[in-house]
Amino acid sequence: MSITVWCNNRDVPATELLLQVCMQVGQPIIMWGPDGEAKSELVEGYARSLKYGFYRFIGSTADPTDIGGVPVKVEDPDTGEPYVFRIPNKVFHAAMESGKKGIPFVIMFDEMNTCPPAVLAALLNVLTGFQAGDVFLPRETTRFVAAANPPSIAVNPTDLGVPTCTRLTHVNHLLDPQTWVNGLLNGFQDPPATFLPKDWSTRTPEMYALLAGFQQRTRFLYMREEAKPQHVNLPRAVPRSWTNLCHVLAGLEGLDFTKSSKDGEQEDAGGLLVMQNLAAEGTIGQGCATEFLEFLRMRDKVDIDKALADPTSYELPGDETPDLQYLFANLLSAEMRARGQDLKSYKATWELLARAKRGGWGDIAGPAAYSLSSLLNGWGAAVKALKNGELPGFGAYLSMVSAIAQFDSE
């Protein structure tokens, strides 16, 4: 049974919402599901609703030259020297032209696991390097979506190798029954889009900070899973997939999952938790997802804004909660970077770091101190404050930040 979540004031099937978020943040996604579940139609429909360009490859009919390009001998227009240029399928030129206009373009690889092995190998460079033949695709506007039937029912399937799988977010899709019924009764139309706010990417640094804190706290135990045969066709935790997850989570954080109660108050409808689980399990695998999301949800126990407003009195996490210490230090660094050259906040940050050092967890706060010290470069007011002794924590971490370049006091 498909799951729906309340988002932006309406019910949305969870797998379809994840598809839309991945399309908007630029994270490649693959929809796994039985035949006849409208995977291809949904991708094309959402592309139209989002006002994106769209093209669909059929895996079983794809040729390596569609992606790797046909070698053609041409002349350099400046020197007249001959060279070989590899021309891929025209869709990649269309994506490039769409990018010049600032319009995202979705390239769908349908029935992906029926692609010949040579095509799957060529796809690796497209999904990560954004290059098809000798055509370079604009990263800001090119989107990749794939669909596939489970190997048990696909026609002559080829397993997706682990390097391919870690480039993708995986989701198991079944068509929402109500969506199907509505189509039967009212006609099948393009599904309504759920748009991310234009500033969704401003939440990415916070996700990076949370991930950094989690990896430091767990001594990088979950940084990577060893590739094993059972990882074919499945997500797996590697640095690339962790980073990709941060982008998807940042996009989800920009959506509204609250719902009006009977008394008119806005209350959490629980959709964000569902979507975080779906995104994390589909990008890094279930085991790592469970551990990371447990850490991520502790951030409600710290208040960085309040800490910066009252750095001398704010109650810092104690030794009994090292998870919160890692989380606090990294979120503090991310927030200061987001605020830019705000001298008052910068002074407050170093006061908090000094207290952390006195409290015995300077080793945990050290990476944040190193990161924040780099902001001094080219920031005259902050350098002046340092020379005047107004950054009390800086000296406490001097051994950790000594690698920072000489600061320009002009």
C-alpha positions as semicolon CSV with decimal commas, in nm:
position;residue;x (nm);y (nm);z (nm)
1;M;0,000;0,000;0,000
2;S;0,130;0,343;-0,086
3;I;0,176;0,601;0,191
4;T;0,059;0,961;0,171
5;V;0,183;1,256;0,376
6;W;0,030;1,595;0,445
7;C;0,252;1,854;0,277
8;N;0,188;2,213;0,168
9;N;-0,179;2,183;0,267
10;R;-0,267;1,863;0,079
11;D;-0,211;1,489;0,082
12;V;0,075;1,377;-0,141
13;P;0,189;1,018;-0,204
14;A;0,523;0,988;-0,026
15;T;0,713;0,828;-0,315
16;E;0,588;1,097;-0,553
17;L;0,691;1,371;-0,313
18;L;1,041;1,225;-0,287
19;L;1,054;1,209;-0,668
20;Q;0,967;1,580;-0,692
21;V;1,217;1,683;-0,426
22;C;1,497;1,488;-0,596
23;M;1,406;1,642;-0,931
24;Q;1,425;1,991;-0,783
25;V;1,746;1,952;-0,582
26;G;1,921;1,765;-0,864
27;Q;1,961;1,428;-0,697
28;P;1,929;1,131;-0,938
29;I;1,654;0,895;-0,830
30;I;1,539;0,551;-0,941
31;M;1,181;0,431;-0,898
32;W;1,158;0,056;-0,853
33;G;0,820;-0,107;-0,896
34;P;0,609;-0,365;-1,080
35;D;0,494;-0,304;-1,434
36;G;0,181;-0,097;-1,485
37;E;0,225;0,134;-1,182
38;A;0,254;0,456;-1,390
39;K;0,618;0,522;-1,306
40;S;0,702;0,666;-1,647
41;E;0,382;0,866;-1,672
42;L;0,435;1,020;-1,328
43;V;0,789;1,129;-1,406
44;E;0,681;1,291;-1,732
45;G;0,374;1,443;-1,569
46;Y;0,571;1,597;-1,284
47;A;0,829;1,729;-1,531
48;R;0,551;1,916;-1,711
49;S;0,397;2,039;-1,385
50;L;0,735;2,169;-1,272
51;K;0,784;2,333;-1,616
52;Y;1,091;2,122;-1,688
53;G;1,204;1,984;-2,021
54;F;1,179;1,606;-2,057
55;Y;1,314;1,316;-2,261
56;R;1,283;0,942;-2,203
57;F;1,535;0,674;-2,298
58;I;1,412;0,314;-2,314
59;G;1,679;0,093;-2,162
60;S;1,632;-0,210;-2,384
61;T;1,675;-0,004;-2,701
62;A;1,957;0,223;-2,581
63;D;2,294;0,204;-2,752
64;P;2,633;0,295;-2,598
65;T;2,680;0,563;-2,863
66;D;2,361;0,735;-2,741
67;I;2,558;0,832;-2,434
68;G;2,924;0,785;-2,518
69;G;2,879;0,951;-2,855
70;V;2,961;0,874;-3,216
71;P;3,319;0,977;-3,303
72;V;3,323;1,236;-3,582
73;K;3,629;1,403;-3,734
74;V;3,599;1,782;-3,726
75;E;3,826;2,082;-3,760
76;D;3,915;2,331;-3,492
77;P;3,756;2,661;-3,607
78;D;4,053;2,860;-3,476
79;T;4,352;2,652;-3,587
80;G;4,203;2,436;-3,861
81;E;4,358;2,132;-3,693
82;P;4,150;1,811;-3,718
83;Y;4,032;1,633;-3,405
84;V;3,772;1,374;-3,306
85;F;3,449;1,493;-3,142
86;R;3,208;1,241;-2,990
87;I;2,847;1,336;-3,062
88;P;2,589;1,181;-2,823
89;N;2,212;1,156;-2,864
90;K;2,043;1,485;-2,948
91;V;1,870;1,491;-2,610
92;F;2,194;1,593;-2,444
93;H;2,223;1,891;-2,675
94;A;1,862;1,978;-2,586
95;A;1,951;1,961;-2,215
96;M;2,248;2,189;-2,275
97;E;2,036;2,444;-2,461
98;S;1,769;2,426;-2,192
99;G;2,035;2,501;-1,933
100;K;2,139;2,814;-2,119
101;K;1,783;2,941;-2,066
102;G;1,789;2,843;-1,698
103;I;1,520;2,576;-1,749
104;P;1,579;2,238;-1,581
105;F;1,570;1,935;-1,810
106;V;1,482;1,582;-1,698
107;I;1,652;1,290;-1,871
108;M;1,474;0,968;-1,781
109;F;1,632;0,625;-1,817
110;D;1,327;0,399;-1,829
111;E;1,364;0,024;-1,778
112;M;1,716;0,106;-1,666
113;N;1,807;-0,248;-1,568
114;T;1,736;-0,370;-1,921
115;C;2,015;-0,150;-2,058
116;P;2,305;-0,344;-2,211
117;P;2,606;-0,351;-1,976
118;A;2,800;-0,115;-2,206
119;V;2,522;0,143;-2,173
120;L;2,518;0,114;-1,793
121;A;2,893;0,167;-1,789
122;A;2,857;0,483;-1,999
123;L;2,588;0,611;-1,765
124;L;2,834;0,635;-1,476
125;N;3,006;0,935;-1,631
126;V;2,676;1,101;-1,711
127;L;2,532;1,065;-1,361
128;T;2,841;1,200;-1,187
129;G;3,048;1,384;-1,446
130;F;2,754;1,535;-1,637
131;Q;2,927;1,448;-1,961
132;A;2,783;1,262;-2,260
133;G;3,030;1,209;-2,536
134;D;3,211;1,541;-2,562
135;V;2,906;1,737;-2,451
136;F;2,917;1,879;-2,098
137;L;2,577;1,916;-1,935
138;P;2,495;2,207;-1,703
139;R;2,492;2,070;-1,348
140;E;2,255;2,340;-1,226
141;T;1,971;2,240;-1,457
142;T;2,021;1,877;-1,567
143;R;1,812;1,620;-1,382
144;F;1,828;1,241;-1,398
145;V;1,546;1,001;-1,316
146;A;1,538;0,625;-1,372
147;A;1,269;0,360;-1,346
148;A;1,299;-0,017;-1,333
149;N;1,102;-0,331;-1,268
150;P;1,237;-0,566;-0,999
151;P;1,485;-0,816;-1,146
152;S;1,238;-1,099;-1,074
153;I;0,997;-0,970;-1,340
154;A;1,211;-0,750;-1,568
155;V;1,284;-0,874;-1,920
156;N;1,649;-0,985;-1,951
157;P;1,760;-0,766;-1,661
158;T;2,113;-0,658;-1,582
159;D;2,189;-0,591;-1,216
160;L;2,287;-0,233;-1,140
161;G;2,643;-0,240;-1,010
162;V;2,726;-0,087;-0,675
163;P;2,900;0,221;-0,826
164;T;2,579;0,302;-1,013
165;C;2,359;0,244;-0,710
166;T;2,548;0,487;-0,486
167;R;2,479;0,766;-0,734
168;L;2,102;0,721;-0,693
169;T;1,828;0,757;-0,436
170;H;1,616;0,442;-0,451
171;V;1,243;0,431;-0,385
172;N;0,993;0,147;-0,415
173;H;0,683;0,279;-0,588
174;L;0,323;0,162;-0,607
175;L;0,058;0,385;-0,764
176;D;-0,155;0,558;-0,502
177;P;-0,508;0,406;-0,520
178;Q;-0,683;0,740;-0,479
179;T;-0,475;0,892;-0,759
180;W;-0,583;0,608;-0,986
181;V;-0,951;0,640;-0,889
182;N;-0,945;1,016;-0,942
183;G;-0,798;0,957;-1,285
184;L;-1,067;0,705;-1,374
185;L;-1,345;0,940;-1,267
186;N;-1,206;1,275;-1,377
187;G;-0,956;1,196;-1,647
188;F;-0,584;1,136;-1,607
189;Q;-0,411;1,471;-1,587
190;D;-0,065;1,588;-1,491
191;P;-0,022;1,564;-1,112
192;P;0,000;1,893;-0,922
193;A;0,357;1,987;-0,838
194;T;0,490;2,050;-0,488
195;F;0,739;2,332;-0,529
196;L;1,039;2,382;-0,304
197;P;1,109;2,737;-0,188
198;K;1,372;2,916;-0,393
199;D;1,604;2,932;-0,091
200;W;1,593;2,558;-0,014
201;S;1,971;2,526;-0,064
202;T;2,041;2,763;0,227
203;R;1,953;2,470;0,453
204;T;2,228;2,252;0,307
205;P;2,509;2,383;0,535
206;E;2,306;2,285;0,840
207;M;2,264;1,933;0,699
208;Y;2,638;1,918;0,632
209;A;2,703;2,026;0,991
210;L;2,471;1,761;1,130
211;L;2,635;1,494;0,916
212;A;2,983;1,607;1,022
213;G;2,883;1,592;1,388
214;F;2,735;1,246;1,346
215;Q;3,043;1,110;1,168
216;Q;3,279;1,261;1,426
217;R;3,071;1,129;1,715
218;T;3,063;0,775;1,573
219;R;3,435;0,787;1,482
220;F;3,338;0,755;1,114
221;L;3,201;0,405;1,174
222;Y;2,917;0,471;0,929
223;M;3,115;0,670;0,673
224;R;3,129;0,382;0,427
225;E;2,997;0,030;0,393
226;E;3,219;-0,227;0,228
227;A;3,084;-0,311;-0,117
228;K;2,948;-0,663;-0,126
229;P;2,758;-0,865;-0,388
230;Q;2,431;-0,815;-0,199
231;H;2,455;-0,441;-0,258
232;V;2,363;-0,470;-0,627
233;N;2,040;-0,282;-0,702
234;L;2,045;-0,128;-0,354
235;P;2,159;0,194;-0,183
236;R;2,477;0,192;0,025
237;A;2,657;0,436;0,252
238;V;2,967;0,595;0,097
239;P;3,083;0,959;0,122
240;R;2,907;1,039;-0,207
241;S;2,570;0,901;-0,099
242;W;2,594;1,073;0,242
243;T;2,654;1,406;0,068
244;N;2,366;1,345;-0,173
245;L;2,137;1,273;0,120
246;C;2,215;1,614;0,271
247;H;2,081;1,784;-0,040
248;V;1,756;1,585;-0,032
249;L;1,706;1,648;0,340
250;A;1,768;2,020;0,286
251;G;1,497;2,021;0,023
252;L;1,252;1,842;0,251
253;E;1,319;2,094;0,529
254;G;1,187;2,368;0,301
255;L;0,840;2,213;0,282
256;D;0,546;2,269;0,517
257;F;0,432;1,953;0,693
258;T;0,201;2,124;0,944
259;K;-0,176;2,088;0,949
260;S;-0,444;2,302;1,107
261;S;-0,602;2,145;1,415
262;K;-0,967;2,180;1,514
263;D;-0,887;2,487;1,723
264;G;-0,704;2,650;1,432
265;E;-0,352;2,587;1,559
266;Q;-0,081;2,456;1,327
267;E;0,052;2,120;1,436
268;D;0,308;1,878;1,300
269;A;0,136;1,618;1,082
270;G;0,435;1,383;1,095
271;G;0,512;1,396;0,725
272;L;0,868;1,520;0,762
273;L;0,968;1,215;0,969
274;V;0,819;0,983;0,708
275;M;0,998;1,161;0,426
276;Q;1,331;1,173;0,609
277;N;1,313;0,797;0,661
278;L;1,220;0,735;0,298
279;A;1,500;0,957;0,168
280;A;1,769;0,825;0,404
281;E;1,688;0,457;0,359
282;G;1,678;0,507;-0,016
283;T;2,012;0,687;-0,032
284;I;2,240;0,531;0,231
285;G;2,054;0,214;0,330
286;Q;1,836;0,125;0,626
287;G;2,098;0,059;0,894
288;C;2,292;0,382;0,851
289;A;1,969;0,576;0,804
290;T;1,833;0,465;1,141
291;E;2,146;0,573;1,327
292;F;2,183;0,908;1,149
293;L;1,819;1,013;1,180
294;E;1,824;0,938;1,552
295;F;2,117;1,178;1,582
296;L;1,958;1,439;1,354
297;R;1,639;1,454;1,558
298;M;1,830;1,553;1,871
299;R;1,886;1,902;1,729
300;D;1,561;2,015;1,890
301;K;1,748;1,988;2,221
302;V;1,984;2,275;2,134
303;D;1,896;2,634;2,045
304;I;2,177;2,804;1,857
305;D;1,992;3,135;1,823
306;K;1,939;3,149;2,197
307;A;2,300;3,052;2,262
308;L;2,433;3,333;2,041
309;A;2,198;3,583;2,202
310;D;2,320;3,495;2,554
311;P;2,658;3,321;2,521
312;T;2,761;3,361;2,885
313;S;2,448;3,207;3,039
314;Y;2,321;2,958;2,783
315;E;2,338;2,606;2,928
316;L;2,582;2,407;2,716
317;P;2,554;2,029;2,675
318;G;2,728;1,839;2,954
319;D;2,966;1,545;2,954
320;E;2,674;1,308;2,994
321;T;2,547;1,405;2,646
322;P;2,846;1,391;2,407
323;D;2,607;1,351;2,112
324;L;2,467;1,695;2,186
325;Q;2,818;1,839;2,223
326;Y;2,911;1,729;1,872
327;L;2,578;1,848;1,739
328;F;2,600;2,187;1,914
329;A;2,956;2,261;1,797
330;N;2,885;2,185;1,433
331;L;2,551;2,366;1,422
332;L;2,718;2,667;1,586
333;S;2,977;2,676;1,310
334;A;2,715;2,640;1,036
335;E;2,498;2,917;1,182
336;M;2,791;3,158;1,210
337;R;2,886;3,095;0,850
338;A;2,526;3,157;0,747
339;R;2,523;3,491;0,929
340;G;2,832;3,612;0,745
341;Q;3,032;3,905;0,883
342;D;2,817;3,961;1,192
343;L;3,076;4,068;1,449
344;K;2,844;4,044;1,749
345;S;2,757;3,685;1,665
346;Y;3,122;3,606;1,593
347;K;3,227;3,728;1,937
348;A;2,945;3,527;2,093
349;T;3,058;3,219;1,905
350;W;3,409;3,237;2,050
351;E;3,267;3,295;2,399
352;L;3,067;2,972;2,361
353;L;3,371;2,785;2,230
354;A;3,578;2,913;2,523
355;R;3,317;2,780;2,765
356;A;3,321;2,445;2,585
357;K;3,699;2,433;2,629
358;R;3,672;2,513;2,999
359;G;3,400;2,250;3,028
360;G;3,640;1,982;2,907
361;W;3,514;1,923;2,555
362;G;3,748;2,142;2,356
363;D;3,852;1,839;2,151
364;I;3,492;1,806;2,030
365;A;3,458;2,178;1,959
366;G;3,804;2,199;1,800
367;P;3,697;2,134;1,437
368;A;3,432;2,407;1,469
369;A;3,696;2,646;1,605
370;Y;3,923;2,567;1,313
371;S;3,642;2,631;1,066
372;L;3,540;2,958;1,230
373;S;3,895;3,090;1,252
374;S;3,916;3,081;0,873
375;L;3,649;3,353;0,861
376;L;3,910;3,600;0,987
377;N;4,077;3,611;0,647
378;G;3,992;3,945;0,490
379;W;3,757;4,049;0,773
380;G;3,928;4,352;0,919
381;A;3,679;4,417;1,200
382;A;3,712;4,063;1,331
383;V;4,093;4,073;1,313
384;K;4,086;4,397;1,510
385;A;3,862;4,233;1,770
386;L;4,108;3,945;1,794
387;K;4,402;4,181;1,851
388;N;4,202;4,367;2,115
389;G;4,135;4,044;2,305
390;E;3,763;4,041;2,224
391;L;3,759;3,681;2,101
392;P;3,825;3,502;2,431
393;G;3,808;3,150;2,296
394;F;4,056;3,199;2,016
395;G;4,362;3,167;2,238
396;A;4,221;2,852;2,397
397;Y;4,218;2,683;2,056
398;L;4,538;2,837;1,922
399;S;4,709;2,502;1,878
400;M;4,415;2,378;1,672
401;V;4,391;2,681;1,444
402;S;4,763;2,747;1,398
403;A;4,747;2,619;1,040
404;I;4,526;2,914;0,940
405;A;4,702;3,160;0,711
406;Q;4,823;3,498;0,837
407;F;4,527;3,727;0,876
408;D;4,497;4,044;0,672
409;S;4,425;4,325;0,913
410;E;4,339;4,577;0,647
